Every structure is written in C-alpha cells, then in structure tokens.
Amino acid sequence: MLNQSSPLDLTFQALADPTRRAMMERLSRSPASVSELARPLAMSLPAVMQHLAVLEGSGLVVSEKIGRVRTCRIERRALSLAEEWINARRTEWERKLDRLGGYLNELKDKGGGDDSHE
C-alpha cells in the first residue's frame, strides 16, 4: 500500500519536472505530435518519450497513434483535480489570514490606536 500513489500525488510528481511543465505548456495551446513536443527540447527522442510516459501515467496527458504519428493532448480532468486541491488550500489560508487581520485590528482598537511610539 505504501508504494501506491494517489492520482493527486502522481499529478504533482509529474509537474515537478521543468521539461514536463514545458510540454504541458505547449499542449495547453493545442494537441501536438511527439516530434512537435520534442523539437524545442535539447534531449533525445527516447528521453522525450520517457517524460511523456510519466505525464500519461499521471493521467495528465493522453495520446493517440494514427498511422505513424502519435498525437498528445492534455486530459483536463487530471488538471482540475490539482486545481481543486490548490483552491481549497488557498481558501483555507485566506480564511486564516482574514481571522488574523481581524484579530490584529481588535488589538489595535483595544490599544487606543496610539501609533506615536513607532
């Protein structure tokens, strides 16, 4: 059980690499063939394929082979899961910071608002 990663873990592990983020950036504009994805990268085609395998394994990318061309596209649902997780953390921290701001305002009001000692 310890070696099994959740879909969210796989998403963040896949996105941890700058090459894979560059591939995702390219795919965010439109689907692309493997050769189109490899073109701007300074690495071999087998290395590009390994990165794509990680992206596909995480569920972020799906590919389809038609003839001799393998075309890749983003699987938006996997990105949505990560976005939902991040937004939940953001909402939680915004609430905490709002409470802290309110508390600091209360302290300031109780102190009489005297800022002359600064």
Secondary structure, 3 states (H helix, E strand, C coil): CCCCCCHHHHHHHHHCCHHHHHHHHHHHHCCEEHHHHHCCCCCCHHHHHHHHHHHHHHCCEEEEEECCEEEEEECHHHHHHHHHHHHHHHHHHHHHHHHHHHHHHHHHHHCCCCCCCC
